[in-house]
Amino acid sequence: MSIASFTSSRPAASDRPDAALDRMLRRAVLTGLALVLLVPLARVSTDALGWLPLWLVGMPATAWWALHRFRLPATARRLRPAARRRTPQARRLRARHPGLVRVA
């Protein structure tokens, strides 16, 4: 088995989300967003459901993002800072005379 098979740039068929579910969640997010922006009653908080924009936009958007396995958009990936350098952590020097301790 070669290493090239592990480092494939194309996503496998199992990594692709279900097209019908993707389309349904996209429509739910856009419909909820339109309701929150256009209908004032969709911006209220109810006793039974709580804050409606959370249920109309936030929860469908989170489900849609989870369907895509929490991947970041391509623009956000490019704006991410470079990986930090992996150097050893600095160590404290031990006192030459452990019996002599300075008290502040």
C-alpha positions as a LaTeX table, in Angstrom:
\begin{tabular}{lrrr}
\hline
Residue & $x$ (\AA) & $y$ (\AA) & $z$ (\AA) \\
\hline
Met1 & 0.00 & 0.00 & 0.00 \\
Ser2 & 1.52 & 3.32 & $-1.02$ \\
Ile3 & 1.54 & 6.60 & 0.88 \\
Ala4 & $-0.10$ & 8.32 & $-2.09$ \\
Ser5 & $-3.34$ & 6.49 & $-1.32$ \\
Phe6 & $-3.47$ & 8.12 & 2.13 \\
Thr7 & $-2.74$ & 11.66 & 0.96 \\
Ser8 & $-5.35$ & 11.99 & $-1.74$ \\
Ser9 & $-6.52$ & 15.57 & $-2.30$ \\
Arg10 & $-9.92$ & 14.46 & $-3.59$ \\
Pro11 & $-12.51$ & 13.65 & $-0.93$ \\
Ala12 & $-13.71$ & 10.08 & $-0.90$ \\
Ala13 & $-17.29$ & 9.29 & $-1.81$ \\
Ser14 & $-18.06$ & 8.64 & 1.86 \\
Asp15 & $-16.86$ & 12.17 & 2.77 \\
Arg16 & $-19.36$ & 13.86 & 0.50 \\
Pro17 & $-22.63$ & 14.83 & 2.20 \\
Asp18 & $-25.98$ & 13.57 & 0.99 \\
Ala19 & $-27.14$ & 15.92 & $-1.78$ \\
Ala20 & $-30.82$ & 15.86 & $-0.81$ \\
Leu21 & $-30.09$ & 16.61 & 2.85 \\
Asp22 & $-27.64$ & 19.34 & 1.85 \\
Arg23 & $-30.26$ & 20.96 & $-0.38$ \\
Met24 & $-32.95$ & 20.72 & 2.34 \\
Leu25 & $-30.73$ & 22.26 & 5.03 \\
Arg26 & $-29.62$ & 25.05 & 2.69 \\
Arg27 & $-33.26$ & 25.87 & 1.98 \\
Ala28 & $-34.09$ & 25.80 & 5.70 \\
Val29 & $-31.27$ & 28.24 & 6.48 \\
Leu30 & $-32.26$ & 30.62 & 3.67 \\
Thr31 & $-35.97$ & 30.44 & 4.55 \\
Gly32 & $-35.27$ & 31.08 & 8.24 \\
Leu33 & $-32.97$ & 33.98 & 7.37 \\
Ala34 & $-35.63$ & 35.52 & 5.13 \\
Leu35 & $-38.25$ & 35.12 & 7.87 \\
Val36 & $-36.04$ & 36.75 & 10.51 \\
Leu37 & $-35.16$ & 39.64 & 8.23 \\
Leu38 & $-38.65$ & 40.28 & 6.80 \\
Val39 & $-41.10$ & 39.29 & 9.53 \\
Pro40 & $-40.80$ & 41.18 & 12.84 \\
Leu41 & $-42.63$ & 38.43 & 14.77 \\
Ala42 & $-39.86$ & 35.99 & 13.81 \\
Arg43 & $-37.40$ & 38.01 & 15.94 \\
Val44 & $-39.17$ & 37.62 & 19.27 \\
Ser45 & $-38.65$ & 35.29 & 22.17 \\
Thr46 & $-41.51$ & 32.98 & 23.15 \\
Asp47 & $-42.08$ & 31.05 & 26.36 \\
Ala48 & $-42.47$ & 27.75 & 24.54 \\
Leu49 & $-39.58$ & 27.96 & 22.04 \\
Gly50 & $-37.27$ & 30.66 & 23.31 \\
Trp51 & $-35.45$ & 33.00 & 20.93 \\
Leu52 & $-36.89$ & 32.31 & 17.47 \\
Pro53 & $-33.86$ & 33.39 & 15.36 \\
Leu54 & $-31.89$ & 30.63 & 17.08 \\
Trp55 & $-34.38$ & 28.01 & 15.85 \\
Leu56 & $-35.03$ & 29.59 & 12.45 \\
Val57 & $-31.41$ & 30.33 & 11.47 \\
Gly58 & $-28.89$ & 29.15 & 14.05 \\
Met59 & $-29.90$ & 25.51 & 14.44 \\
Pro60 & $-30.36$ & 24.78 & 10.70 \\
Ala61 & $-27.04$ & 26.52 & 9.98 \\
Thr62 & $-25.29$ & 24.41 & 12.62 \\
Ala63 & $-26.83$ & 21.22 & 11.22 \\
Trp64 & $-25.74$ & 22.21 & 7.71 \\
Trp65 & $-22.20$ & 22.90 & 8.97 \\
Ala66 & $-22.15$ & 19.55 & 10.79 \\
Leu67 & $-23.26$ & 17.82 & 7.61 \\
His68 & $-20.09$ & 19.14 & 6.01 \\
Arg69 & $-18.04$ & 17.82 & 8.99 \\
Phe70 & $-17.31$ & 21.28 & 10.42 \\
Arg71 & $-15.05$ & 22.29 & 7.54 \\
Leu72 & $-14.06$ & 25.93 & 7.30 \\
Pro73 & $-14.77$ & 27.83 & 4.08 \\
Ala74 & $-11.79$ & 28.13 & 1.71 \\
Thr75 & $-11.34$ & 31.86 & 2.48 \\
Ala76 & $-11.15$ & 31.23 & 6.23 \\
Arg77 & $-8.55$ & 28.49 & 5.69 \\
Arg78 & $-6.35$ & 30.88 & 3.75 \\
Leu79 & $-6.62$ & 33.59 & 6.42 \\
Arg80 & $-5.60$ & 31.23 & 9.24 \\
Pro81 & $-2.20$ & 32.06 & 10.73 \\
Ala82 & 0.71 & 29.81 & 9.90 \\
Ala83 & 1.50 & 26.92 & 12.22 \\
Arg84 & 3.59 & 27.84 & 15.23 \\
Arg85 & 7.16 & 26.71 & 15.40 \\
Arg86 & 7.62 & 23.63 & 17.56 \\
Thr87 & 10.67 & 24.41 & 19.69 \\
Pro88 & 11.44 & 23.06 & 23.13 \\
Gln89 & 10.08 & 25.03 & 26.04 \\
Ala90 & 12.53 & 27.14 & 28.03 \\
Arg91 & 13.65 & 25.56 & 31.31 \\
Arg92 & 14.46 & 27.28 & 34.57 \\
Leu93 & 18.01 & 27.06 & 35.78 \\
Arg94 & 18.42 & 25.21 & 39.04 \\
Ala95 & 20.20 & 26.94 & 41.88 \\
Arg96 & 23.74 & 25.76 & 42.52 \\
His97 & 23.15 & 25.70 & 46.26 \\
Pro98 & 19.75 & 24.20 & 46.99 \\
Gly99 & 20.11 & 25.01 & 50.71 \\
Leu100 & 20.30 & 28.74 & 50.07 \\
Val101 & 16.86 & 30.00 & 49.20 \\
Arg102 & 16.17 & 33.69 & 48.78 \\
Val103 & 13.02 & 34.92 & 50.53 \\
Ala104 & 11.37 & 37.98 & 49.09 \\
\hline
\end{tabular}
